[in-house]
Amino acid sequence: MSTIERMTVTMPAEMAAFVKSIVETGDYASTSEVVREAIRDLKAKRSQQVQHLEALRRDIDKGLADMAAGRVRDFDADAIAARGRALLADTRSA
């Protein structure tokens, strides 16, 4: 088992009230359990962001290589912007 480290966390009163309320309802056994789950969720979200950024970097590198090799074509900037907005909306809803 990993070593346990005690920390003091400061948060706004409304966040503290929310944490206390979900412990009181029995959804969590302790405030520490709430914080641990929140951190697990944050770690998962950050990992997903890193994966998305790595995929974007690969796409950019491929595009730059295609340009350098002369593999280019005309494009519709409005369609590209719309596609980007759709991908961003999908990312935010996940």
Order of alpha helices (4+ residues) and beta strands (2+ residues): alpha-alpha-alpha
